[in-house]
């Protein structure tokens, strides 16, 4: 029984914040933006829910908070409808994450 509990335990060292807010994926030289939902967020990345991950590149920009925040992202993992991304460049300040959750 203890083994089953260990398998289901989250192995991440960084606390994730559940968000469930709309965002947009911006792909360079790709006309329309791709709408998505930020499911959870950390200072270093996010989990995104999309209609379909097919054809999405490994790097893109993510904009949320009605365009006030724009982050370069790299895909770390993917399923048919979710992406795990890490933010490239500077770490997002915690105040930004709190503002997103408060909206």
C-alpha positions as CSV (number, residue, x, y, z in Angstrom):
1,X,0.0,0.0,0.0
2,X,2.8,2.4,0.8
3,X,4.3,1.8,-2.7
4,X,1.1,2.9,-4.3
5,X,1.1,6.1,-2.3
6,X,4.7,6.9,-3.3
7,X,3.9,6.4,-7.0
8,X,1.0,8.9,-6.8
9,X,3.0,11.5,-4.8
10,X,4.0,14.6,-6.8
11,X,7.7,14.6,-7.4
12,X,8.1,18.3,-8.0
13,X,10.1,20.5,-5.7
14,X,8.3,23.7,-6.7
15,X,4.8,24.4,-5.4
16,X,2.3,24.8,-8.3
17,X,-0.6,27.2,-8.2
18,X,-3.9,26.1,-9.7
19,X,-5.0,28.9,-12.1
20,X,-7.5,27.9,-14.8
21,X,-7.2,31.2,-16.8
22,X,-7.4,31.8,-20.5
23,X,-4.2,32.5,-22.4
24,X,-2.9,32.7,-25.9
25,X,0.0,30.8,-27.6
26,X,1.8,33.0,-30.1
27,X,3.8,31.0,-32.7
28,X,6.3,33.1,-34.8
29,X,5.3,33.3,-38.5
30,X,2.0,31.5,-37.7
31,X,-1.0,33.7,-38.3
32,X,-3.7,33.0,-35.7
33,X,-3.0,32.8,-32.0
34,X,-3.9,29.5,-30.3
35,X,-6.2,29.8,-27.3
36,X,-5.4,27.7,-24.3
37,X,-6.0,27.5,-20.5
38,X,-3.3,27.9,-18.0
39,X,-4.1,25.0,-15.6
40,X,-1.3,25.6,-13.1
41,X,1.7,27.9,-12.8
42,X,5.0,28.1,-11.1
43,X,7.8,30.7,-11.3
44,X,9.5,28.5,-13.8
45,X,6.7,27.1,-16.0
46,X,3.1,26.2,-16.5
47,X,0.7,23.4,-17.6
48,X,-1.4,24.4,-20.6
49,X,-4.6,22.8,-21.8
50,X,-5.2,23.1,-25.6
51,X,-7.6,21.6,-28.1
52,X,-4.8,19.6,-29.7
53,X,-1.0,19.8,-29.4
54,X,-0.4,18.4,-32.9
55,X,1.8,20.8,-34.9
56,X,2.7,23.1,-32.0
57,X,6.4,23.8,-32.0
58,X,8.9,23.2,-29.2
59,X,9.2,27.0,-28.5
60,X,6.6,29.8,-28.6
61,X,5.4,32.8,-26.6
62,X,2.6,32.7,-24.1
63,X,0.5,35.8,-23.3
64,X,-1.9,36.0,-20.4
65,X,-3.4,38.6,-18.1
66,X,-5.1,40.2,-21.1
67,X,-1.8,40.7,-22.8
68,X,0.0,42.3,-19.8
69,X,2.3,39.3,-19.5
70,X,4.2,37.7,-22.3
71,X,6.7,34.8,-21.7
72,X,8.9,32.8,-24.0
73,X,8.3,29.1,-23.5
74,X,9.9,25.7,-24.3
75,X,7.8,22.5,-24.3
76,X,9.0,20.0,-21.7
77,X,6.3,17.4,-22.1
78,X,3.1,17.0,-24.1
79,X,0.0,14.8,-24.4
80,X,-2.7,15.1,-27.0
81,X,-4.3,18.1,-25.2
82,X,-1.8,19.4,-22.6
83,X,1.6,21.0,-22.6
84,X,4.1,21.3,-19.8
85,X,6.3,24.3,-20.5
86,X,9.2,26.0,-18.9
87,X,9.7,29.7,-19.1
88,X,12.8,30.9,-20.9
89,X,14.7,33.9,-19.6
90,X,14.1,35.6,-16.3
91,X,12.0,33.9,-13.6
92,X,8.5,35.3,-13.3
93,X,8.1,37.3,-10.0
94,X,5.7,35.7,-7.5
95,X,3.7,38.9,-7.5
96,X,2.8,38.3,-11.2
97,X,1.6,34.8,-10.4
98,X,-0.5,36.1,-7.5
99,X,-2.1,38.7,-9.8
100,X,-3.1,36.0,-12.3
101,X,-4.7,33.9,-9.5
102,X,-6.6,36.9,-8.1
103,X,-8.2,37.8,-11.5
